[in-house]
Amino acid sequence: MDAVLDKLTDVDALTAFALPVLWSVIAALLTFFIGRWLIKLAVGIVRKVMTRREADPMLINFVATVLYAIAMAIVIISALAQLGVDTTSAAAVMGGMAVAVGLALQGQLSSFASGVLLIVFRPFRAGDFVQIGGTMGTVEHLKIVITVLKSPDGQEITLPNSAVWGNTITNFSIRPIRRVDLAIGIAYGSDLRKAKQILETLLAEESRFLDDPARTVHCSNLGESSVDFAVRGWTNSGDWWNTRCEMLEKIKLRFDAEGIEIPFPQMDLHVRDTPPPEDMPARAA
């Protein structure tokens, strides 16, 4: 006991013991804070460079997040090394934890990997109207594990990125123009040439249809109960829905005014006049 007290009261021995520890702590703190400051500076530069090159905002955020996480892991390991911690063992422990977490979160990791692919290949951007599998909506957010859509009736739809990447993606906004396709049927008893002329006139009168590619009206099919026309015209993608709906209304009103009949499913019932039972000849015995 006396030997311990003598050692603690020995200023030289205490200084020799404390100074290396103090310098190690100071070095670790400097490594951490200076490293973090340099990382933030570097990530900020990367953001500015990518922004100037007009990179997608979602891609910028993803790259910045990944760079920050990797660099901070290196800084933390370096700071621990300054404290005399065996970084090899620490790295092994972190690796084991990563494997355990990975096994527990397989679905989330699949969505993470799919999110990376979506950000890199960019099949859609925020604001695009898309159909993913059987789900339609406007893209609100693309995050690293989920995609958020706003449905046409205002509902928020959250999809895991694994389901998004694994499904067929139809982007209705990626092209500047889109074709309106209308299938219009008329009764066999109606005037075919007159109906075609009406359709061509309505197409020509609609200013939202583009002149190139040209508008077309063709007799496309002789069906069981109707003569079918394929009516086609190209519009700007933003005008597609309203143009289509208004054209259908105009066609119906003009056909009614001009006496052109649009057939609908119907059934003809033929009633045979059979004699009453007493008038029927008796069966042969």
Residue pairs with C-beta under 8 A, 6 or more apart in sequence:
7 13
7 14
8 14
24 82
24 83
24 84
25 83
27 82
28 79
28 80
28 82
28 83
29 79
31 75
31 78
31 79
31 82
32 75
32 76
32 79
35 71
35 72
35 74
35 75
35 78
35 79
36 72
36 75
39 67
39 68
39 71
39 72
39 75
40 68
42 67
42 71
43 64
43 67
43 68
43 71
46 63
46 64
46 67
47 60
47 64
50 59
50 60
50 63
51 60
56 119
56 122
56 125
57 126
58 119
58 122
58 125
58 126
58 142
59 119
59 120
59 122
62 115
62 116
62 119
62 144
65 144
77 87
77 90
77 91
80 87
80 90
81 87
102 109
107 160
107 162
108 145
110 162
111 145
111 146
111 160
111 161
111 162
112 144
112 145
112 161
113 162
114 160
114 161
114 162
114 164
114 165
114 166
115 142
115 143
115 144
115 145
115 146
115 161
116 144
117 165
118 142
118 147
118 161
118 164
118 165
119 142
119 144
123 169
123 171
124 130
124 139
124 142
124 169
124 171
124 173
124 174
125 139
125 142
126 139
126 140
126 141
126 142
127 138
127 139
127 173
128 138
128 139
128 171
128 172
128 173
128 174
129 136
129 137
129 138
129 139
129 171
129 172
129 173
130 136
130 137
130 138
130 139
130 149
130 169
130 170
130 171
130 172
130 173
131 169
131 170
131 172
132 147
132 149
132 159
132 163
132 164
132 167
132 168
132 169
132 170
133 163
133 167
133 168
135 149
135 151
135 157
135 159
136 149
136 151
136 152
137 149
137 150
137 151
137 152
137 157
138 149
138 150
139 147
139 148
139 149
140 148
140 149
140 150
140 156
141 147
141 148
142 148
144 161
145 160
145 161
146 158
146 159
146 160
146 161
147 158
147 159
147 161
147 164
148 156
148 157
148 158
148 159
149 156
149 157
149 158
149 159
150 156
150 157
151 157
172 178
172 237
172 240
173 237
175 237
176 236
176 237
177 210
177 234
177 235
177 236
177 237
178 234
178 235
178 236
178 237
178 240
179 213
179 232
179 233
179 234
179 235
180 209
180 231
180 232
180 233
180 234
180 235
180 240
180 243
180 244
180 247
181 230
181 231
181 232
182 230
182 231
182 232
182 244
182 247
182 248
182 251
183 220
183 228
183 229
183 230
183 231
184 199
184 228
184 229
184 231
184 251
184 262
185 223
185 225
185 226
185 227
185 228
185 229
185 262
185 263
186 192
186 195
186 226
186 227
186 229
186 255
186 260
186 261
186 262
186 263
187 225
187 226
187 227
187 261
187 262
187 263
188 225
188 226
188 227
189 261
190 227
190 259
190 260
190 261
191 260
192 219
192 227
194 258
194 260
195 227
195 229
195 255
195 260
196 217
196 219
196 229
198 251
198 254
198 255
198 258
198 260
199 217
199 229
199 231
199 251
200 215
200 217
202 247
202 250
202 251
202 254
203 209
203 215
203 217
203 231
203 233
203 247
204 215
206 233
206 243
206 246
206 247
206 250
208 235
208 236
208 239
208 242
208 243
209 215
209 233
209 234
209 235
209 243
210 233
210 234
210 235
210 236
213 234
215 232
215 233
215 234
216 230
216 231
216 232
216 233
217 229
217 230
217 231
217 232
218 229
218 230
219 227
219 228
219 229
220 228
220 229
220 230
221 227
221 228
222 228
225 263
225 265
225 266
226 262
226 263
231 247
231 251
233 243
235 243
252 262
254 260
255 261
255 262
